[in-house]
Amino acid sequence: MRHRCTISLLAAACAIVLLAPCAHAVEIDGRIDPQEWAGAQRIDDFRHTQPLSREPGRLPTQAWLMATERGLAVAFRNAQPAGVPRMRQHTQRDGDGTVDRVNLYVDFDGDGRTGYNFTVTLANSITDATVTNENRFNNDWDGHWLHATSEDEQGWSAEMLIPWHIAPMRGGADGTRTLGIQLDRVVASSGERLSWPAVHYTEARYLSAFNRVEVPAYRQSLLAITPYVVGIGDAVGHASDVDGGFDLFWKPSGAFQLSATVNPDFGQVESDELTVNFSATESFFSDKRPFFTENQGFFDVPFGSYNNSRLIYTRRVGGQADDGHGSGDVTAAIKLNGSAAGLNYGVFAASEGDAAGRDFYAARVTRDFERFGLGAMATRVERPFQDRTANVYEFDQRWAPNAQWSLRGTVVASDVQQRGRNRRDSGAQLRVDYDMGGGWRQQLYGLHLGRELMLNDFGYLERNNFNYLRYDLAKRTTALPADSAYAGQDWHFAVSRRYSDDGVRIADAVAVNRQSNMRDGGTEFVEASLWSGGHDDLLTRGHGVVRMPAKGFLSYERLRPRQGNSPWSLYTEAYYKADGLGDLEQGRATLYLEPSYQVSDRTLLFAGLEYNHDPAWLLWRGDNRIADFRADILSLNGGLQWFIDDRQELRVRLETIAVDARRRQVYRVDGAGRPLPVDEAVPDFSLRNLAFQVRYRYELAPLSYLYIAYVRGGEMFEEGARRRDVGSEFGDAFGLRDSEQLLVKLSYRFEI
């Protein structure tokens, strides 16, 4: 979830101001002392951006903004009388929740290139994230900043202090620097979002539409070292191990900072979600290792039609080793960010030290003007075990000639040498957004990926050999009747074409969807799409193109948050996906229900149960052979979150997946792409997975933690004529025990 802004005269007058240094030090205690904030800029023109009517806010909201030597200080005063319920549930850092909250968004260079989001909830829980590519959020990053809240009968208050060393930023000119700023407040019980300026992260121009604010160019240095030690006891392997390393962060000035790591922490206490993936494309997982998330936004260059596509995917570093035995052993890595002579630059390097180790390198530079920006990046991966060297070169531009138009383009080329063979190719994408006014807007997106384009040595690209063109017409509606269950609706109508670089027509498609904000504080999403008949050029993994009939998709999502004194909330998702060889009546039906029960402000129970039935699940079975299966899939995702106090957290997480698949028909794909039925033996199969974790966390100091975690998991894949139903497979999943570990991790950040 995350255009043109109609700014009031007051907001326009405040858009460029020189914030005076404070006369008194600000104490971040959640209580807004008028004397402490006497020299601050006061902001009270908060307007509705959810729904996006840009009308004055219903509930009075005030904010104060002030630059100090210690950092950027912000305070919010949120009127919330007794008739407006307060949602104060504690959440884990960067966790989701329907809670009252305030947000500070900062673009420290004021160029619309990279922003940072700092969120404080009524319960004083926090989220922090980076914002790139106008409206692309990534909450893997964690920073050290101060925050506090307080409340009374009339409402609640929040204070934040963001140190100047938290992010790289240019040195400024004539003793000042220009920041891009947005402030907003979310009223959870109604779903209202009140913002200054009145822009929303779903708009094509978001980051570059922030208000520009001039502040004194304070300088702040920091040297921080975070050593860690991990001890693991394996009850299945009857072994134990102790490991350690450290991260270093040094920022001598605003124009330069260095991050380094030796034997980096691999985020052992952060488990990936369980997935079942039989497709031709790999699963994407986010990175939780501190070094690889620290100020990574500068290198975050999206490329491709999918949200996760990017030129640097840090999970490659230390990922599956080239010899196929475990993960790569990262010895050390270093990252530089800075600015000089009007240029922003970054350098990244990482090395794996074992026999099958790889070396990763990246360099990026950007230059920004008032309405135009340029960027370039080069990456290199050396893989001696495979006798392979992969180079990628990228150039990007962004241009916003006025408030209506926005154009972003990227050109990429790869040069891969392996065992004496050289393969080169290129790709490009262009996105054009036009705000027509009156709630109407258009977007045109085009993508070309050459057949030999290879980005996945360092990046993440679901596929190459692909051309894609999409036109999207959108209409936003906010003038809905007061008795309507909907506060605002966002409609999208899209047409698209897909074909390979070989000229194979994959499919044409039409789609319509509606994203709605509900007056109960929840959301609703409905989508329907129809794909023409075409071809699937990935299914057989290079053993032929498969002719495919028309496809159809229907989906529905609904979040119903807690109401009044009820402790219950419910998330529902249902979809129908017909994408096999059968007709549109032979599609997968899925229902997912996730009720949550709030025991108290600090304790939450949740359980998500999903059932899938697919009468014709189409899978590759080797060579040019495919088969469809009658499949049932049952999964559970549940757990407990208990915030014992402000420093202690206990989390219990259980995930299980069970699959029962029974063969219906086997096919061989002929030279014309036709799937021809054959009488060949392809076995039924079943699959069950388990992941269970109990994790205790104690915060010793900011970004310093003690973790104690018990982890158990397992996977079982079986083929044959075993006649059992998915319920039996699901029940057996709880008995899996391929691994059982007790893990203790201690990390402590020393700031010098």
Residue pairs with C-beta under 8 A, 6 or more apart in sequence:
1 201
1 202
1 523
2 131
2 135
2 136
2 137
2 201
2 202
2 206
3 199
3 200
3 203
3 204
3 205
3 206
3 209
3 403
3 433
3 435
3 441
4 205
4 209
4 403
4 404
4 435
4 437
5 54
5 197
5 198
5 199
5 209
5 403
6 54
6 198
7 15
7 197
7 198
7 211
8 45
8 47
10 45
11 45
11 196
11 197
11 198
11 211
14 41
14 43
14 45
14 211
14 213
15 197
15 211
15 212
15 213
16 178
16 212
16 213
16 214
17 41
17 213
17 214
18 176
18 214
18 215
18 216
19 39
19 40
19 41
19 65
19 66
19 67
19 213
19 214
19 215
19 216
20 39
20 66
21 39
21 67
21 68
21 69
21 216
22 36
22 37
22 38
22 39
22 40
22 66
22 68
22 73
23 38
23 39
24 35
24 36
24 38
25 36
25 68
25 70
26 36
26 37
26 66
26 68
26 70
26 73
26 159
26 161
27 33
27 36
28 73
28 146
28 147
28 148
28 159
28 160
28 161
29 148
29 150
29 159
30 124
30 148
30 149
30 150
30 157
30 158
30 159
31 150
31 157
31 159
32 64
32 75
32 77
32 157
32 159
37 64
37 66
37 75
39 66
40 64
40 65
40 66
40 73
40 75
41 64
41 65
41 66
41 213
42 62
42 63
42 64
43 62
43 63
43 64
43 65
43 183
43 196
44 60
44 61
44 62
44 63
45 56
45 196
46 56
46 57
46 61
46 63
46 183
46 184
46 185
46 194
46 195
46 196
47 53
47 54
47 55
47 56
47 57
47 194
47 195
47 196
47 198
48 54
48 55
48 56
48 57
48 58
48 192
48 193
48 194
48 195
48 198
48 478
49 184
49 193
49 194
49 195
49 198
49 199
49 200
50 186
50 191
50 192
50 193
50 200
50 487
50 488
50 517
51 192
51 478
51 480
51 487
51 488
51 517
52 198
52 200
52 476
52 478
52 488
53 478
53 479
53 488
54 198
57 185
57 192
57 194
58 192
59 78
59 79
59 80
59 84
59 187
59 192
59 194
60 79
61 76
61 77
61 78
61 79
61 185
61 194
62 76
62 77
63 74
63 75
63 76
63 77
63 183
63 196
64 73
64 74
64 75
65 72
65 73
65 74
65 181
65 183
65 213
66 72
66 73
66 74
67 73
67 215
67 216
67 218
68 161
68 218
69 218
69 220
70 161
70 163
70 220
71 145
71 161
71 162
71 163
71 164
71 166
71 220
72 106
72 161
72 162
72 164
72 179
72 215
73 159
73 160
73 161
73 162
74 104
74 159
74 160
74 161
74 162
74 183
75 157
75 158
75 159
75 160
76 102
76 157
76 158
76 159
76 183
76 185
77 155
77 157
78 100
78 102
78 155
78 156
78 157
78 158
78 185
79 154
79 155
80 86
80 100
80 154
80 155
80 156
80 187
81 154
81 155
82 153
84 187
84 189
84 190
85 189
85 564
86 100
86 122
86 151
86 156
86 189
87 97
87 98
87 99
87 100
87 122
87 188
87 189
87 521
87 561
87 562
88 99
88 100
88 121
88 122
88 123
88 601
89 97
89 98
89 99
89 123
89 598
89 601
89 604
90 121
90 123
90 125
90 601
90 602
90 641
90 643
91 97
91 99
91 121
91 123
91 125
91 641
92 125
92 641
92 643
92 649
92 651
93 125
93 126
93 127
93 142
94 127
94 128
94 129
94 139
94 142
95 125
95 127
95 641
97 121
97 125
98 188
98 521
98 522
98 559
98 561
98 562
98 569
99 121
99 122
99 123
99 125
99 188
100 121
100 122
100 156
100 186
100 187
100 188
100 189
101 119
101 120
101 121
101 122
101 185
101 186
101 188
102 119
102 120
102 158
102 183
102 184
102 185
102 186
103 117
103 118
103 119
103 182
103 183
103 184
103 185
103 186
104 117
104 118
104 119
104 160
104 162
104 181
104 182
104 183
105 115
105 116
105 117
105 118
105 131
105 180
105 181
105 182
105 183
105 184
105 207
105 210
106 115
106 116
106 118
106 162
106 179
106 180
106 181
107 113
107 114
107 115
107 116
107 131
107 179
107 180
107 181
107 207
107 210
108 114
108 116
108 167
108 168
108 169
108 177
108 179
109 169
109 170
109 177
109 178
109 180
109 339
109 344
109 368
110 177
110 178
110 179
110 180
110 212
111 180
111 368
111 373
112 134
112 180
112 207
112 208
112 210
112 368
112 373
112 398
112 400
113 132
113 207
113 344
113 366
113 368
113 373
113 375
114 130
114 131
114 132
114 167
114 207
114 297
114 298
115 130
115 131
115 132
115 180
115 207
115 210
116 128
116 129
116 130
116 131
116 143
116 162
116 166
116 167
117 127
117 128
117 129
117 130
117 131
117 137
118 126
118 127
118 128
118 143
118 145
118 147
118 160
118 162
119 126
119 127
119 128
119 129
120 126
120 147
120 149
120 158
120 160
121 149
122 149
122 151
122 156
123 149
123 601
124 147
124 148
124 149
124 646
126 147
127 139
128 139
128 141
128 142
128 143
128 145
129 137
129 138
129 139
129 141
130 137
130 138
130 141
130 296
130 297
130 300
131 137
131 201
131 206
131 207
131 297
132 138
132 207
132 297
132 300
132 302
133 300
133 302
133 408
134 204
134 205
134 206
134 207
134 208
134 406
134 408
135 201
135 202
135 203
135 204
135 206
135 207
136 300
136 302
137 201
138 296
138 297
138 300
140 286
140 287
140 288
140 293
140 296
141 293
141 294
141 295
141 296
141 297
142 290
142 293
142 703
143 162
143 166
143 167
144 163
144 166
144 702
144 703
144 749
145 160
145 161
145 162
145 163
145 166
146 159
146 160
146 161
147 158
147 159
147 160
147 161
148 158
148 159
149 156
149 157
149 158
149 159
150 156
150 157
151 157
163 220
163 222
164 218
164 219
164 220
164 254
165 220
165 221
165 222
165 251
165 257
167 295
168 251
168 254
168 255
168 256
168 257
168 295
168 298
168 337
168 338
168 339
168 344
169 177
169 254
169 255
169 339
170 177
170 254
170 255
170 339
170 344
171 177
171 217
171 219
171 253
171 254
171 255
171 339
172 178
172 217
172 254
173 217
175 216
175 217
176 214
176 215
176 216
176 217
177 214
177 215
177 216
177 217
178 212
178 213
178 214
179 212
179 213
179 214
179 215
180 207
180 208
180 210
180 211
180 212
180 213
181 210
181 211
181 212
181 213
182 195
182 196
182 197
182 199
182 210
182 211
183 195
183 196
184 193
184 194
184 195
184 196
185 193
185 194
185 195
186 192
186 193
187 193
187 194
187 521
188 521
188 561
189 520
189 521
189 561
189 563
190 487
190 519
190 520
190 521
191 487
191 517
191 518
191 519
191 520
191 521
191 522
191 523
192 487
193 200
196 211
197 209
197 210
197 211
199 205
199 206
199 209
199 210
200 206
202 490
202 515
203 209
203 435
204 406
204 433
204 435
204 441
204 443
205 400
205 403
205 406
205 433
205 435
208 400
208 406
209 403
217 254
219 253
219 254
220 251
220 254
221 251
221 252
221 253
222 249
222 250
222 251
222 751
222 752
223 248
223 249
223 250
223 251
223 751
223 752
224 248
224 249
224 250
224 749
224 750
224 751
224 752
225 246
225 247
225 248
225 249
225 749
225 750
225 752
226 246
226 247
226 248
226 249
226 290
226 703
226 704
226 747
226 748
226 749
226 750
227 244
227 245
227 246
227 747
227 748
227 750
228 244
228 245
228 246
228 247
228 265
228 745
228 746
228 747
228 748
229 242
229 243
229 244
229 745
229 746
229 747
230 242
230 243
230 244
230 265
230 268
230 743
230 744
230 745
231 240
231 241
231 242
231 743
231 744
231 745
232 240
232 241
232 242
232 243
232 268
232 741
232 742
232 743
233 240
233 741
233 742
233 743
234 240
234 241
234 739
234 740
234 741
235 740
235 741
235 742
236 737
236 738
236 739
236 740
237 739
243 263
244 263
245 261
245 262
245 263
245 264
245 265
246 261
246 262
246 263
247 259
247 260
247 261
247 264
247 265
247 290
247 291
247 294
248 258
248 259
248 260
248 261
249 257
249 258
249 259
249 294
250 257
250 258
250 259
251 257
251 258
255 338
255 339
255 340
256 336
256 337
256 338
256 339
257 295
257 336
257 337
257 338
258 334
258 335
258 336
259 291
259 294
259 295
259 334
259 335
259 336
259 337
260 291
260 332
260 333
260 334
260 335
261 291
261 330
261 332
261 333
261 334
262 331
262 332
263 330
263 331
263 332
264 289
264 290
264 291
264 292
264 318
264 330
264 333
265 289
265 290
265 291
265 745
265 747
266 289
266 318
266 327
267 287
267 288
267 289
268 709
268 743
268 745
269 695
269 697
269 707
269 709
269 743
269 745
270 288
271 653
271 691
271 693
271 711
272 285
273 285
273 637
273 655
274 635
274 655
274 656
274 657
274 689
274 691
275 283
276 633
276 657
276 659
276 687
276 689
277 283
278 619
278 620
279 538
280 463
280 538
280 539
280 541
280 620
281 462
281 463
281 538
282 460
282 462
284 308
284 313
284 460
285 315
287 293
287 314
287 315
289 314
290 703
291 333
291 335
292 314
292 317
292 333
293 314
294 335
295 335
295 337
296 312
296 314
296 335
298 337
298 344
298 346
298 364
298 366
299 311
299 312
299 346
299 348
299 362
299 364
299 377
300 310
300 312
301 310
301 311
301 312
301 364
301 375
301 377
301 394
301 396
301 410
302 309
302 310
303 309
303 310
303 311
303 394
303 410
303 412
303 427
303 429
303 455
303 459
303 461
304 310
304 429
304 447
304 449
304 461
304 462
305 429
305 445
305 447
305 468
305 470
306 462
308 460
308 462
309 459
309 460
309 461
309 462
310 459
310 460
311 377
311 379
311 392
311 394
311 412
311 455
311 458
311 459
312 348
312 362
312 379
312 458
312 459
313 456
313 458
313 459
313 460
316 360
316 381
316 456
316 457
316 458
316 459
317 328
317 330
317 333
317 350
317 352
317 358
317 360
318 327
318 328
318 329
318 330
318 352
319 327
319 328
320 326
320 327
320 328
321 327
321 328
321 352
321 354
321 356
321 357
322 328
322 356
322 358
322 383
322 385
322 386
323 355
323 356
323 385
325 356
328 352
328 354
328 356
328 357
328 358
329 352
329 353
329 354
329 357
330 350
330 351
330 352
330 353
331 351
331 352
331 353
331 357
332 350
332 351
333 348
333 349
333 350
333 351
333 360
334 347
334 348
334 349
334 350
335 346
335 347
335 348
335 349
336 345
336 346
336 347
336 348
337 344
337 345
337 346
338 344
338 345
338 346
339 345
342 367
343 365
343 366
343 367
344 365
344 366
344 367
344 368
345 363
345 364
345 365
345 366
346 362
346 363
346 364
346 365
347 362
347 363
348 360
348 361
348 362
348 363
349 359
349 360
349 361
349 362
350 359
350 360
351 357
351 358
351 359
351 360
352 358
352 359
355 385
356 385
357 384
357 385
358 381
358 382
358 383
358 384
358 385
359 381
359 382
360 379
360 380
360 381
360 458
361 379
361 380
361 381
362 377
362 378
362 379
362 380
362 458
363 377
363 378
363 379
364 375
364 376
364 377
364 378
365 375
365 376
365 377
366 373
366 374
366 375
366 376
367 373
367 374
367 375
368 374
371 399
371 400
371 401
372 397
372 398
372 399
372 400
373 397
373 398
373 399
374 395
374 396
374 397
375 394
375 395
375 396
375 397
376 393
376 394
376 395
376 396
377 393
377 394
378 391
378 392
378 393
378 394
379 390
379 391
379 392
379 394
379 458
379 459
380 389
380 390
380 391
380 392
381 388
381 389
381 390
381 457
381 458
382 388
382 389
383 389
383 390
383 457
386 418
387 418
387 419
388 416
388 417
388 418
388 419
388 457
389 416
389 417
389 418
390 414
390 415
390 416
390 417
390 454
390 457
390 458
391 414
391 415
391 416
392 412
392 413
392 414
392 415
392 455
392 457
392 458
392 459
393 412
393 413
393 414
393 415
394 410
394 411
394 412
394 413
395 410
395 411
396 408
396 409
396 410
396 411
397 407
397 408
397 409
397 410
398 406
398 407
398 408
398 409
399 405
399 406
399 407
399 408
400 406
400 407
403 435
404 434
404 435
404 436
404 437
405 432
405 433
405 434
405 435
406 431
406 432
406 433
406 434
407 430
407 431
407 432
407 433
408 430
408 431
409 428
409 429
409 430
409 431
410 428
410 429
411 426
411 427
411 428
412 426
412 427
412 428
412 453
412 455
413 424
413 425
413 426
413 427
413 453
414 423
414 424
414 425
414 426
414 452
414 453
414 454
414 455
415 422
415 423
415 424
416 422
416 423
416 424
416 454
416 457
417 423
423 452
423 454
424 452
425 450
425 451
425 452
425 453
425 454
425 464
426 450
426 453
427 447
427 448
427 449
427 450
427 453
427 464
428 447
428 448
429 445
429 446
429 447
429 448
430 444
430 445
430 446
431 443
431 444
431 445
432 443
432 444
432 445
433 441
433 442
433 443
434 441
434 442
434 443
435 441
436 442
439 475
439 476
439 477
439 478
440 473
440 474
440 475
441 473
441 474
441 476
442 471
442 472
442 473
442 474
443 470
443 471
443 472
443 474
444 470
444 471
444 472
445 468
445 469
445 470
445 472
446 468
446 469
446 470
447 466
447 467
447 468
447 469
448 466
448 467
448 501
449 461
449 463
449 464
449 465
449 466
449 467
449 501
450 464
450 465
450 501
451 464
451 465
451 500
451 501
451 502
452 464
453 461
453 464
453 465
454 464
455 461
455 464
463 538
464 501
465 500
465 501
465 502
465 537
466 498
466 500
466 501
466 506
467 498
467 499
467 500
467 501
468 496
468 497
468 498
469 496
469 497
470 494
470 495
470 496
470 497
471 494
471 495
471 496
472 492
472 493
472 494
473 492
473 493
473 494
474 490
474 491
474 492
474 493
475 490
475 491
476 488
476 489
476 490
476 491
477 488
477 489
477 490
477 491
478 487
478 488
480 486
480 487
480 488
480 489
484 519
485 518
485 519
485 520
486 516
486 517
486 518
486 519
486 524
487 516
487 517
487 518
487 519
488 516
488 517
489 514
489 515
489 516
489 517
490 514
490 515
490 516
491 512
491 513
491 514
492 511
492 512
492 513
492 514
492 515
493 511
493 512
494 509
494 510
494 511
494 512
495 508
495 509
495 510
495 511
496 508
496 509
496 510
496 511
497 508
497 509
498 505
498 506
498 507
498 508
498 509
498 534
499 505
499 506
500 506
500 537
502 537
504 535
504 537
504 545
505 534
505 535
506 534
506 535
506 536
506 537
507 531
507 532
507 533
507 534
507 535
507 548
507 551
508 531
508 532
508 534
509 529
509 530
509 531
509 532
510 529
510 530
511 527
511 528
511 529
511 530
511 553
512 527
512 528
512 529
513 525
513 526
513 527
513 528
514 524
514 525
514 526
514 527
515 523
515 524
515 525
516 523
516 524
516 525
516 526
517 523
518 524
520 560
520 561
520 563
521 561
522 558
522 559
522 560
522 561
523 557
523 558
523 559
524 556
524 557
524 558
524 559
525 555
525 556
525 557
525 558
526 555
526 556
526 557
527 553
527 554
527 555
528 553
528 554
528 555
529 552
529 553
530 550
530 551
530 552
530 553
531 550
531 551
531 552
531 553
531 579
532 550
533 547
533 548
533 549
533 550
534 547
534 548
535 545
535 546
535 547
535 548
535 673
536 545
536 546
536 548
537 545
537 546
539 546
539 618
539 620
539 626
540 546
540 620
540 623
540 624
540 626
540 669
541 620
543 623
543 624
543 669
544 624
544 669
544 670
544 671
544 673
545 669
545 673
546 626
546 669
546 673
546 675
547 672
547 673
547 674
547 675
548 579
548 581
549 581
549 582
549 583
550 584
551 578
551 579
551 584
552 576
552 578
552 584
552 587
553 575
553 576
553 577
553 578
553 579
554 575
554 576
555 573
555 574
555 575
555 576
556 572
556 573
556 574
556 575
557 571
557 572
557 573
558 570
558 571
558 572
558 573
559 569
559 570
559 571
559 572
560 569
560 570
560 571
560 572
561 569
562 568
562 569
562 598
567 597
567 598
567 599
568 595
568 596
568 597
568 598
569 595
569 596
569 598
570 593
570 594
570 595
570 596
571 592
571 593
571 594
571 596
571 608
572 591
572 592
572 593
572 594
573 590
573 591
573 592
574 589
574 590
574 591
574 592
575 589
575 590
576 587
576 588
576 589
576 590
577 587
577 588
577 590
578 584
578 585
578 586
578 587
578 588
579 587
579 588
579 618
580 586
580 587
580 614
580 616
580 617
580 618
580 628
581 616
581 618
581 628
581 667
581 675
582 615
582 616
582 628
586 615
586 616
587 614
587 615
588 612
588 613
588 614
588 617
589 612
589 613
589 614
590 610
590 611
590 612
591 610
591 611
592 608
592 609
592 610
593 608
593 609
593 610
594 606
594 607
594 608
594 609
594 637
595 606
595 607
596 604
596 605
596 606
597 604
597 605
597 606
598 604
599 605
602 642
602 643
602 644
603 640
603 641
603 642
603 643
604 640
604 641
604 642
605 638
605 639
605 640
606 638
606 639
606 641
607 636
607 637
607 638
607 639
608 636
608 637
608 638
609 634
609 635
609 636
610 633
610 634
610 635
610 636
610 637
611 632
611 633
611 634
612 631
612 632
612 633
612 634
613 631
613 632
614 629
614 630
614 631
614 632
614 633
615 630
615 664
616 628
616 629
616 630
616 664
617 628
617 629
617 630
617 631
617 661
618 626
618 627
618 628
619 626
619 627
619 628
619 629
619 661
620 626
621 627
621 666
621 682
624 668
624 669
625 666
625 667
625 668
625 669
625 678
625 680
625 682
626 666
626 667
626 669
626 675
627 663
627 664
627 665
627 666
627 667
627 682
628 663
628 664
628 665
628 667
629 661
629 662
629 663
629 664
629 684
629 685
630 661
630 662
630 664
631 659
631 660
631 661
631 662
632 659
632 660
632 725
632 726
633 657
633 658
633 659
633 660
633 726
634 657
634 658
634 726
634 727
634 729
634 730
635 655
635 656
635 657
635 658
636 654
636 655
636 656
636 730
637 654
637 655
638 653
638 654
639 651
639 652
639 653
639 654
640 650
640 651
640 652
641 649
641 650
641 651
642 649
642 650
642 651
643 649
644 650
646 699
647 698
647 699
648 696
648 697
648 698
648 699
649 696
649 697
650 694
650 695
650 696
650 697
651 693
651 694
651 695
651 697
652 693
652 694
652 695
653 691
653 692
653 693
653 695
654 691
654 692
655 689
655 690
655 691
655 692
656 688
656 689
656 690
656 691
656 730
656 733
656 734
657 687
657 688
657 689
657 733
658 686
658 687
658 688
658 689
658 726
658 727
658 729
658 730
658 732
658 733
659 685
659 686
659 687
659 688
659 726
659 729
660 686
660 724
660 725
660 726
660 729
661 684
661 685
661 686
661 687
662 684
663 682
663 683
663 684
665 677
666 677
666 678
666 679
666 680
666 682
667 675
667 676
667 677
667 678
668 675
668 676
668 678
668 680
669 675
669 676
670 676
683 719
683 720
683 721
684 719
684 720
684 721
684 722
685 717
685 718
685 719
685 720
686 716
686 717
686 718
686 722
686 724
686 729
687 715
687 716
687 717
687 718
687 729
688 715
688 716
688 729
688 730
688 732
688 733
688 736
689 713
689 714
689 715
689 733
689 736
690 712
690 713
690 714
690 715
690 733
690 734
690 736
691 711
691 712
691 713
692 711
692 712
692 713
693 709
693 710
693 711
693 712
694 709
694 710
695 707
695 708
695 709
695 710
696 707
696 708
696 709
697 705
697 706
697 707
698 705
698 706
699 705
700 706
700 748
701 748
701 749
702 749
703 747
703 749
704 747
704 748
704 749
705 745
705 746
705 747
706 744
706 745
706 746
707 743
707 744
707 745
707 746
708 742
708 743
708 744
709 742
709 743
709 744
709 745
710 741
710 742
710 743
711 739
711 740
711 741
711 742
711 743
712 737
712 739
712 740
712 741
713 736
713 738
713 739
714 733
714 736
714 737
714 738
714 739
715 736
715 738
716 732
716 733
716 736
